[in-house]
């Protein structure tokens, strides 16, 4: 759920739904431009949201907030 937004950064199908899976595969084959855009969107999301720099910054902010909470307790 953090990465895949249906038809924007990937394609979601219900579990145990082979017909829905087949339909998404056919969509990918028939709509190459849309599929290509979804791939680009996913790559951009991964680079922006899950890069090493962003992950480190996120952890730093969490530790700083935790330190502030403990310091004021």
N, CA, C and O atoms as a CHARMM CRD file, in Angstrom:
* protein
*
  292
    1    1 UNK  N      0.81200  -1.22700   0.00000 PROA 1      0.00000
    2    1 UNK  CA     0.00000   0.00000   0.00000 PROA 1      0.00000
    3    1 UNK  C      0.84700   1.27900   0.00000 PROA 1      0.00000
    4    1 UNK  O      0.37000   2.33700  -0.41000 PROA 1      0.00000
    5    2 UNK  N      2.10200   1.18500   0.45900 PROA 2      0.00000
    6    2 UNK  CA     2.96900   2.35900   0.44100 PROA 2      0.00000
    7    2 UNK  C      3.47000   2.67300  -0.95700 PROA 2      0.00000
    8    2 UNK  O      3.84000   3.81200  -1.24500 PROA 2      0.00000
    9    3 UNK  N      3.48500   1.68200  -1.81600 PROA 3      0.00000
   10    3 UNK  CA     4.07500   1.86400  -3.14500 PROA 3      0.00000
   11    3 UNK  C      3.02700   1.80800  -4.24700 PROA 3      0.00000
   12    3 UNK  O      3.01600   2.66500  -5.13100 PROA 3      0.00000
   13    4 UNK  N      2.15800   0.82300  -4.20800 PROA 4      0.00000
   14    4 UNK  CA     1.25400   0.57900  -5.33400 PROA 4      0.00000
   15    4 UNK  C     -0.07600   1.30400  -5.15700 PROA 4      0.00000
   16    4 UNK  O     -0.84100   1.03100  -4.23200 PROA 4      0.00000
   17    5 UNK  N     -0.32100   2.22100  -6.05900 PROA 5      0.00000
   18    5 UNK  CA    -1.61900   2.86700  -6.19200 PROA 5      0.00000
   19    5 UNK  C     -2.16700   2.35900  -7.51600 PROA 5      0.00000
   20    5 UNK  O     -1.57100   2.59100  -8.56800 PROA 5      0.00000
   21    6 UNK  N     -3.29100   1.67200  -7.46800 PROA 6      0.00000
   22    6 UNK  CA    -3.80700   0.98500  -8.65300 PROA 6      0.00000
   23    6 UNK  C     -3.89800   1.90900  -9.86500 PROA 6      0.00000
   24    6 UNK  O     -4.48000   2.99200  -9.80600 PROA 6      0.00000
   25    7 UNK  N     -3.31800   1.45500 -10.93800 PROA 7      0.00000
   26    7 UNK  CA    -3.29100   2.13400 -12.23800 PROA 7      0.00000
   27    7 UNK  C     -2.46200   3.41500 -12.24800 PROA 7      0.00000
   28    7 UNK  O     -2.45600   4.13600 -13.24600 PROA 7      0.00000
   29    8 UNK  N     -1.76200   3.70900 -11.15200 PROA 8      0.00000
   30    8 UNK  CA    -0.86500   4.86600 -11.11500 PROA 8      0.00000
   31    8 UNK  C      0.58000   4.42400 -10.94400 PROA 8      0.00000
   32    8 UNK  O      1.45600   4.86900 -11.68600 PROA 8      0.00000
   33    9 UNK  N      0.84100   3.54600  -9.96300 PROA 9      0.00000
   34    9 UNK  CA     2.19800   3.05400  -9.73300 PROA 9      0.00000
   35    9 UNK  C      2.25200   1.53300  -9.79200 PROA 9      0.00000
   36    9 UNK  O      3.25200   0.92800  -9.40400 PROA 9      0.00000
   37   10 UNK  N      1.20400   0.93000 -10.26500 PROA 10     0.00000
   38   10 UNK  CA     1.13600  -0.52400 -10.38500 PROA 10     0.00000
   39   10 UNK  C     -0.30100  -0.94200 -10.63600 PROA 10     0.00000
   40   10 UNK  O     -1.18400  -0.11000 -10.84300 PROA 10     0.00000
   41   11 UNK  N     -0.51100  -2.23500 -10.61200 PROA 11     0.00000
   42   11 UNK  CA    -1.85700  -2.75500 -10.81800 PROA 11     0.00000
   43   11 UNK  C     -2.18500  -3.71900  -9.69200 PROA 11     0.00000
   44   11 UNK  O     -1.40900  -4.62700  -9.39300 PROA 11     0.00000
   45   12 UNK  N     -3.31500  -3.52200  -9.08100 PROA 12     0.00000
   46   12 UNK  CA    -3.75700  -4.39100  -8.00000 PROA 12     0.00000
   47   12 UNK  C     -4.84100  -5.33400  -8.50500 PROA 12     0.00000
   48   12 UNK  O     -5.68800  -4.95200  -9.31200 PROA 12     0.00000
   49   13 UNK  N     -4.80100  -6.55700  -8.02300 PROA 13     0.00000
   50   13 UNK  CA    -5.85900  -7.52500  -8.31100 PROA 13     0.00000
   51   13 UNK  C     -6.21700  -8.22400  -7.00300 PROA 13     0.00000
   52   13 UNK  O     -5.39100  -8.35700  -6.10000 PROA 13     0.00000
   53   14 UNK  N     -7.45900  -8.66000  -6.92900 PROA 14     0.00000
   54   14 UNK  CA    -7.89900  -9.37800  -5.74300 PROA 14     0.00000
   55   14 UNK  C     -7.23000 -10.74100  -5.68000 PROA 14     0.00000
   56   14 UNK  O     -6.95800 -11.37200  -6.70200 PROA 14     0.00000
   57   15 UNK  N     -6.97500 -11.17100  -4.47000 PROA 15     0.00000
   58   15 UNK  CA    -6.40300 -12.49100  -4.24600 PROA 15     0.00000
   59   15 UNK  C     -7.34000 -13.56800  -4.79300 PROA 15     0.00000
   60   15 UNK  O     -8.56200 -13.45200  -4.69300 PROA 15     0.00000
   61   16 UNK  N     -6.76400 -14.59300  -5.35900 PROA 16     0.00000
   62   16 UNK  CA    -7.51000 -15.74300  -5.89500 PROA 16     0.00000
   63   16 UNK  C     -8.52100 -15.31300  -6.96000 PROA 16     0.00000
   64   16 UNK  O     -9.64400 -15.81500  -7.01400 PROA 16     0.00000
   65   17 UNK  N     -8.09700 -14.38100  -7.79500 PROA 17     0.00000
   66   17 UNK  CA    -8.97100 -13.90000  -8.87000 PROA 17     0.00000
   67   17 UNK  C     -8.23600 -13.98900 -10.20700 PROA 17     0.00000
   68   17 UNK  O     -7.75200 -12.98400 -10.72700 PROA 17     0.00000
   69   18 UNK  N     -8.16000 -15.19600 -10.75300 PROA 18     0.00000
   70   18 UNK  CA    -7.40600 -15.36300 -12.00200 PROA 18     0.00000
   71   18 UNK  C     -7.97100 -14.55900 -13.17800 PROA 18     0.00000
   72   18 UNK  O     -7.21900 -14.11700 -14.04600 PROA 18     0.00000
   73   19 UNK  N     -9.28300 -14.37300 -13.20500 PROA 19     0.00000
   74   19 UNK  CA    -9.87700 -13.60100 -14.30600 PROA 19     0.00000
   75   19 UNK  C     -9.46100 -12.13300 -14.22300 PROA 19     0.00000
   76   19 UNK  O     -9.17200 -11.50400 -15.24100 PROA 19     0.00000
   77   20 UNK  N     -9.43500 -11.60000 -13.01600 PROA 20     0.00000
   78   20 UNK  CA    -9.00800 -10.21800 -12.84700 PROA 20     0.00000
   79   20 UNK  C     -7.51900 -10.07100 -13.18100 PROA 20     0.00000
   80   20 UNK  O     -7.11400  -9.08800 -13.80100 PROA 20     0.00000
   81   21 UNK  N     -6.71600 -11.04100 -12.77100 PROA 21     0.00000
   82   21 UNK  CA    -5.29100 -11.02300 -13.09100 PROA 21     0.00000
   83   21 UNK  C     -5.08900 -11.07400 -14.60400 PROA 21     0.00000
   84   21 UNK  O     -4.28000 -10.32600 -15.15400 PROA 21     0.00000
   85   22 UNK  N     -5.82400 -11.95800 -15.26900 PROA 22     0.00000
   86   22 UNK  CA    -5.71900 -12.06100 -16.73100 PROA 22     0.00000
   87   22 UNK  C     -6.10700 -10.74900 -17.39700 PROA 22     0.00000
   88   22 UNK  O     -5.46900 -10.32500 -18.36100 PROA 22     0.00000
   89   23 UNK  N     -7.14700 -10.10700 -16.88800 PROA 23     0.00000
   90   23 UNK  CA    -7.59600  -8.83700 -17.45900 PROA 23     0.00000
   91   23 UNK  C     -6.51600  -7.76600 -17.32100 PROA 23     0.00000
   92   23 UNK  O     -6.30100  -6.98100 -18.24500 PROA 23     0.00000
   93   24 UNK  N     -5.83300  -7.72900 -16.17000 PROA 24     0.00000
   94   24 UNK  CA    -4.76100  -6.74100 -15.97500 PROA 24     0.00000
   95   24 UNK  C     -3.57500  -7.03700 -16.88800 PROA 24     0.00000
   96   24 UNK  O     -2.95300  -6.11700 -17.41900 PROA 24     0.00000
   97   25 UNK  N     -3.26500  -8.30700 -17.06800 PROA 25     0.00000
   98   25 UNK  CA    -2.16200  -8.66900 -17.96700 PROA 25     0.00000
   99   25 UNK  C     -2.50200  -8.24700 -19.39200 PROA 25     0.00000
  100   25 UNK  O     -1.65900  -7.68800 -20.09300 PROA 25     0.00000
  101   26 UNK  N     -3.71200  -8.50700 -19.81500 PROA 26     0.00000
  102   26 UNK  CA    -4.14700  -8.10100 -21.15700 PROA 26     0.00000
  103   26 UNK  C     -4.09000  -6.58600 -21.29600 PROA 26     0.00000
  104   26 UNK  O     -3.65700  -6.07000 -22.32600 PROA 26     0.00000
  105   27 UNK  N     -4.52900  -5.86900 -20.25500 PROA 27     0.00000
  106   27 UNK  CA    -4.46700  -4.40500 -20.26300 PROA 27     0.00000
  107   27 UNK  C     -3.02200  -3.94600 -20.47100 PROA 27     0.00000
  108   27 UNK  O     -2.76900  -3.03100 -21.25400 PROA 27     0.00000
  109   28 UNK  N     -2.08200  -4.57300 -19.77700 PROA 28     0.00000
  110   28 UNK  CA    -0.66800  -4.20400 -19.90600 PROA 28     0.00000
  111   28 UNK  C     -0.15400  -4.44000 -21.31800 PROA 28     0.00000
  112   28 UNK  O      0.63600  -3.65300 -21.84000 PROA 28     0.00000
  113   29 UNK  N     -0.60200  -5.51900 -21.92800 PROA 29     0.00000
  114   29 UNK  CA    -0.16300  -5.84800 -23.28500 PROA 29     0.00000
  115   29 UNK  C     -0.78100  -4.89800 -24.30300 PROA 29     0.00000
  116   29 UNK  O     -0.10200  -4.43000 -25.21700 PROA 29     0.00000
  117   30 UNK  N     -2.05900  -4.61800 -24.14400 PROA 30     0.00000
  118   30 UNK  CA    -2.78300  -3.81200 -25.13300 PROA 30     0.00000
  119   30 UNK  C     -2.54300  -2.31200 -24.98100 PROA 30     0.00000
  120   30 UNK  O     -2.55800  -1.58000 -25.97000 PROA 30     0.00000
  121   31 UNK  N     -2.32600  -1.85600 -23.76500 PROA 31     0.00000
  122   31 UNK  CA    -2.16000  -0.42600 -23.52200 PROA 31     0.00000
  123   31 UNK  C     -0.72600  -0.13400 -23.07000 PROA 31     0.00000
  124   31 UNK  O     -0.45900   0.19200 -21.91400 PROA 31     0.00000
  125   32 UNK  N      0.17400  -0.26600 -24.03500 PROA 32     0.00000
  126   32 UNK  CA     1.59900  -0.13800 -23.74100 PROA 32     0.00000
  127   32 UNK  C      1.97000   1.24600 -23.20200 PROA 32     0.00000
  128   32 UNK  O      2.81000   1.35100 -22.30900 PROA 32     0.00000
  129   33 UNK  N      1.36100   2.29900 -23.72800 PROA 33     0.00000
  130   33 UNK  CA     1.66600   3.65300 -23.24800 PROA 33     0.00000
  131   33 UNK  C      1.25800   3.81700 -21.79100 PROA 33     0.00000
  132   33 UNK  O      2.01600   4.36600 -20.99100 PROA 33     0.00000
  133   34 UNK  N      0.07200   3.34700 -21.44400 PROA 34     0.00000
  134   34 UNK  CA    -0.39500   3.42400 -20.06100 PROA 34     0.00000
  135   34 UNK  C      0.52800   2.61700 -19.14800 PROA 34     0.00000
  136   34 UNK  O      0.90800   3.08300 -18.07400 PROA 34     0.00000
  137   35 UNK  N      0.87900   1.42200 -19.57300 PROA 35     0.00000
  138   35 UNK  CA     1.76000   0.56800 -18.78800 PROA 35     0.00000
  139   35 UNK  C      3.12200   1.23200 -18.60200 PROA 35     0.00000
  140   35 UNK  O      3.68600   1.20400 -17.50800 PROA 35     0.00000
  141   36 UNK  N      3.64300   1.82300 -19.66100 PROA 36     0.00000
  142   36 UNK  CA     4.92700   2.51800 -19.57500 PROA 36     0.00000
  143   36 UNK  C      4.84400   3.67300 -18.57200 PROA 36     0.00000
  144   36 UNK  O      5.76700   3.87600 -17.78300 PROA 36     0.00000
  145   37 UNK  N      3.75000   4.42300 -18.60100 PROA 37     0.00000
  146   37 UNK  CA     3.58700   5.53800 -17.66400 PROA 37     0.00000
  147   37 UNK  C      3.49900   5.03800 -16.22600 PROA 37     0.00000
  148   37 UNK  O      4.04700   5.66500 -15.32000 PROA 37     0.00000
  149   38 UNK  N      2.81900   3.92100 -16.00800 PROA 38     0.00000
  150   38 UNK  CA     2.72900   3.33600 -14.66900 PROA 38     0.00000
  151   38 UNK  C      4.12200   2.94900 -14.17300 PROA 38     0.00000
  152   38 UNK  O      4.46000   3.18300 -13.01300 PROA 38     0.00000
  153   39 UNK  N      4.91400   2.36500 -15.04200 PROA 39     0.00000
  154   39 UNK  CA     6.28900   1.99300 -14.67200 PROA 39     0.00000
  155   39 UNK  C      7.10000   3.23600 -14.30800 PROA 39     0.00000
  156   39 UNK  O      7.81600   3.23300 -13.30600 PROA 39     0.00000
  157   40 UNK  N      6.99800   4.28500 -15.10000 PROA 40     0.00000
  158   40 UNK  CA     7.72000   5.53000 -14.80100 PROA 40     0.00000
  159   40 UNK  C      7.25500   6.13500 -13.47500 PROA 40     0.00000
  160   40 UNK  O      8.07000   6.60000 -12.67900 PROA 40     0.00000
  161   41 UNK  N      5.94700   6.12400 -13.24500 PROA 41     0.00000
  162   41 UNK  CA     5.40600   6.64300 -11.98900 PROA 41     0.00000
  163   41 UNK  C      5.94300   5.85000 -10.79800 PROA 41     0.00000
  164   41 UNK  O      6.31600   6.42700  -9.77700 PROA 41     0.00000
  165   42 UNK  N      5.97900   4.53100 -10.93500 PROA 42     0.00000
  166   42 UNK  CA     6.46400   3.68000  -9.85200 PROA 42     0.00000
  167   42 UNK  C      7.94200   3.95700  -9.57500 PROA 42     0.00000
  168   42 UNK  O      8.35600   4.05600  -8.42000 PROA 42     0.00000
  169   43 UNK  N      8.71800   4.08000 -10.62300 PROA 43     0.00000
  170   43 UNK  CA    10.14800   4.36100 -10.46100 PROA 43     0.00000
  171   43 UNK  C     10.35300   5.70000  -9.75200 PROA 43     0.00000
  172   43 UNK  O     11.17800   5.80700  -8.84400 PROA 43     0.00000
  173   44 UNK  N      9.61300   6.69900 -10.16300 PROA 44     0.00000
  174   44 UNK  CA     9.72200   8.02300  -9.54500 PROA 44     0.00000
  175   44 UNK  C      9.32600   7.96100  -8.06000 PROA 44     0.00000
  176   44 UNK  O      9.98800   8.56400  -7.21600 PROA 44     0.00000
  177   45 UNK  N      8.26500   7.24500  -7.75200 PROA 45     0.00000
  178   45 UNK  CA     7.81900   7.12500  -6.35900 PROA 45     0.00000
  179   45 UNK  C      8.88200   6.43900  -5.50900 PROA 45     0.00000
  180   45 UNK  O      9.16600   6.87700  -4.39400 PROA 45     0.00000
  181   46 UNK  N      9.46100   5.38000  -6.02700 PROA 46     0.00000
  182   46 UNK  CA    10.50200   4.66000  -5.28300 PROA 46     0.00000
  183   46 UNK  C     11.70300   5.56600  -5.04600 PROA 46     0.00000
  184   46 UNK  O     12.22900   5.62400  -3.93400 PROA 46     0.00000
  185   47 UNK  N     12.13600   6.26900  -6.07900 PROA 47     0.00000
  186   47 UNK  CA    13.29900   7.15900  -5.94500 PROA 47     0.00000
  187   47 UNK  C     13.00600   8.27300  -4.94600 PROA 47     0.00000
  188   47 UNK  O     13.84300   8.58300  -4.09800 PROA 47     0.00000
  189   48 UNK  N     11.81500   8.87700  -5.04100 PROA 48     0.00000
  190   48 UNK  CA    11.47900  10.00000  -4.16900 PROA 48     0.00000
  191   48 UNK  C     11.18200   9.58500  -2.73500 PROA 48     0.00000
  192   48 UNK  O     11.61700  10.24500  -1.79200 PROA 48     0.00000
  193   49 UNK  N     10.44900   8.50100  -2.57000 PROA 49     0.00000
  194   49 UNK  CA     9.97200   8.12900  -1.23200 PROA 49     0.00000
  195   49 UNK  C     10.85900   7.12400  -0.50600 PROA 49     0.00000
  196   49 UNK  O     10.82400   7.04600   0.72200 PROA 49     0.00000
  197   50 UNK  N     11.64000   6.36600  -1.23400 PROA 50     0.00000
  198   50 UNK  CA    12.37500   5.27400  -0.61000 PROA 50     0.00000
  199   50 UNK  C     13.87700   5.30600  -0.90100 PROA 50     0.00000
  200   50 UNK  O     14.56200   4.29100  -0.77500 PROA 50     0.00000
  201   51 UNK  N     14.37300   6.46100  -1.28500 PROA 51     0.00000
  202   51 UNK  CA    15.81600   6.56800  -1.49600 PROA 51     0.00000
  203   51 UNK  C     16.51200   6.46300  -0.14600 PROA 51     0.00000
  204   51 UNK  O     15.89700   6.69000   0.89700 PROA 51     0.00000
  205   52 UNK  N     17.77300   6.12400  -0.16900 PROA 52     0.00000
  206   52 UNK  CA    18.53700   6.00300   1.07100 PROA 52     0.00000
  207   52 UNK  C     18.53100   7.32900   1.82300 PROA 52     0.00000
  208   52 UNK  O     18.37300   7.35100   3.04400 PROA 52     0.00000
  209   53 UNK  N     18.70100   8.43500   1.09800 PROA 53     0.00000
  210   53 UNK  CA    18.73700   9.74700   1.73600 PROA 53     0.00000
  211   53 UNK  C     17.42000  10.04800   2.45400 PROA 53     0.00000
  212   53 UNK  O     17.42300  10.51500   3.59300 PROA 53     0.00000
  213   54 UNK  N     16.30100   9.78000   1.78500 PROA 54     0.00000
  214   54 UNK  CA    15.00300  10.04200   2.40300 PROA 54     0.00000
  215   54 UNK  C     14.74500   9.13300   3.59100 PROA 54     0.00000
  216   54 UNK  O     14.18000   9.57000   4.59400 PROA 54     0.00000
  217   55 UNK  N     15.14600   7.89200   3.49200 PROA 55     0.00000
  218   55 UNK  CA    14.94800   6.96900   4.60500 PROA 55     0.00000
  219   55 UNK  C     15.78300   7.39900   5.80800 PROA 55     0.00000
  220   55 UNK  O     15.30200   7.36400   6.94100 PROA 55     0.00000
  221   56 UNK  N     17.03000   7.80400   5.56900 PROA 56     0.00000
  222   56 UNK  CA    17.89000   8.26600   6.66300 PROA 56     0.00000
  223   56 UNK  C     17.29200   9.52500   7.29800 PROA 56     0.00000
  224   56 UNK  O     17.24300   9.63900   8.52200 PROA 56     0.00000
  225   57 UNK  N     16.84100  10.45900   6.47400 PROA 57     0.00000
  226   57 UNK  CA    16.23000  11.68900   7.00100 PROA 57     0.00000
  227   57 UNK  C     14.99900  11.38000   7.83400 PROA 57     0.00000
  228   57 UNK  O     14.78200  11.98400   8.88500 PROA 57     0.00000
  229   58 UNK  N     14.20500  10.45200   7.36800 PROA 58     0.00000
  230   58 UNK  CA    13.00700  10.05600   8.10200 PROA 58     0.00000
  231   58 UNK  C     13.36500   9.48200   9.47000 PROA 58     0.00000
  232   58 UNK  O     12.74700   9.83600  10.47400 PROA 58     0.00000
  233   59 UNK  N     14.35700   8.60100   9.51200 PROA 59     0.00000
  234   59 UNK  CA    14.78700   8.03000  10.79200 PROA 59     0.00000
  235   59 UNK  C     15.37000   9.10200  11.70700 PROA 59     0.00000
  236   59 UNK  O     15.12800   9.09100  12.91300 PROA 59     0.00000
  237   60 UNK  N     16.13300  10.02200  11.13900 PROA 60     0.00000
  238   60 UNK  CA    16.70300  11.09900  11.94900 PROA 60     0.00000
  239   60 UNK  C     15.59500  11.92500  12.60500 PROA 60     0.00000
  240   60 UNK  O     15.66400  12.23200  13.79500 PROA 60     0.00000
  241   61 UNK  N     14.57100  12.28400  11.82100 PROA 61     0.00000
  242   61 UNK  CA    13.45100  13.05500  12.37800 PROA 61     0.00000
  243   61 UNK  C     12.74700  12.28400  13.48600 PROA 61     0.00000
  244   61 UNK  O     12.37900  12.86000  14.51000 PROA 61     0.00000
  245   62 UNK  N     12.55800  10.98400  13.28300 PROA 62     0.00000
  246   62 UNK  CA    11.90000  10.16900  14.30800 PROA 62     0.00000
  247   62 UNK  C     12.72200  10.12800  15.59100 PROA 62     0.00000
  248   62 UNK  O     12.17300  10.27400  16.68300 PROA 62     0.00000
  249   63 UNK  N     14.02700   9.93300  15.46900 PROA 63     0.00000
  250   63 UNK  CA    14.88700   9.89200  16.65700 PROA 63     0.00000
  251   63 UNK  C     14.93700  11.24800  17.34600 PROA 63     0.00000
  252   63 UNK  O     14.94300  11.32100  18.57500 PROA 63     0.00000
  253   64 UNK  N     14.97400  12.32400  16.56100 PROA 64     0.00000
  254   64 UNK  CA    14.98200  13.65900  17.16300 PROA 64     0.00000
  255   64 UNK  C     13.68500  13.90300  17.93500 PROA 64     0.00000
  256   64 UNK  O     13.71800  14.42700  19.04800 PROA 64     0.00000
  257   65 UNK  N     12.55500  13.53200  17.35700 PROA 65     0.00000
  258   65 UNK  CA    11.26800  13.68800  18.03700 PROA 65     0.00000
  259   65 UNK  C     11.21300  12.83200  19.31000 PROA 65     0.00000
  260   65 UNK  O     10.72700  13.27600  20.35000 PROA 65     0.00000
  261   66 UNK  N     11.70800  11.62900  19.20900 PROA 66     0.00000
  262   66 UNK  CA    11.74200  10.74600  20.37200 PROA 66     0.00000
  263   66 UNK  C     12.63000  11.33900  21.47300 PROA 66     0.00000
  264   66 UNK  O     12.26800  11.31900  22.64900 PROA 66     0.00000
  265   67 UNK  N     13.78100  11.86000  21.08200 PROA 67     0.00000
  266   67 UNK  CA    14.69600  12.47500  22.03900 PROA 67     0.00000
  267   67 UNK  C     14.02100  13.67000  22.71100 PROA 67     0.00000
  268   67 UNK  O     14.14200  13.84600  23.92300 PROA 67     0.00000
  269   68 UNK  N     13.30800  14.49400  21.93200 PROA 68     0.00000
  270   68 UNK  CA    12.61900  15.64900  22.50600 PROA 68     0.00000
  271   68 UNK  C     11.53000  15.21200  23.47800 PROA 68     0.00000
  272   68 UNK  O     11.35700  15.81800  24.53500 PROA 68     0.00000
  273   69 UNK  N     10.79900  14.16500  23.12300 PROA 69     0.00000
  274   69 UNK  CA     9.74500  13.66400  24.00400 PROA 69     0.00000
  275   69 UNK  C     10.34300  13.17300  25.32400 PROA 69     0.00000
  276   69 UNK  O      9.79800  13.45200  26.39200 PROA 69     0.00000
  277   70 UNK  N     11.43900  12.45700  25.25900 PROA 70     0.00000
  278   70 UNK  CA    12.07600  11.90500  26.45900 PROA 70     0.00000
  279   70 UNK  C     12.68600  13.03700  27.29000 PROA 70     0.00000
  280   70 UNK  O     12.62400  13.00100  28.51900 PROA 70     0.00000
  281   71 UNK  N     13.27600  14.04500  26.63000 PROA 71     0.00000
  282   71 UNK  CA    13.91500  15.14900  27.33100 PROA 71     0.00000
  283   71 UNK  C     12.91900  15.98100  28.12800 PROA 71     0.00000
  284   71 UNK  O     13.25200  16.48300  29.20200 PROA 71     0.00000
  285   72 UNK  N     11.71500  16.13200  27.61900 PROA 72     0.00000
  286   72 UNK  CA    10.70900  16.94900  28.28500 PROA 72     0.00000
  287   72 UNK  C      9.84100  16.16900  29.25700 PROA 72     0.00000
  288   72 UNK  O      8.97100  16.74300  29.91100 PROA 72     0.00000
  289   73 UNK  N     10.06700  14.88100  29.35700 PROA 73     0.00000
  290   73 UNK  CA     9.25900  14.06300  30.27400 PROA 73     0.00000
  291   73 UNK  C      9.73700  14.16800  31.68500 PROA 73     0.00000
  292   73 UNK  O      9.16600  13.54300  32.57900 PROA 73     0.00000
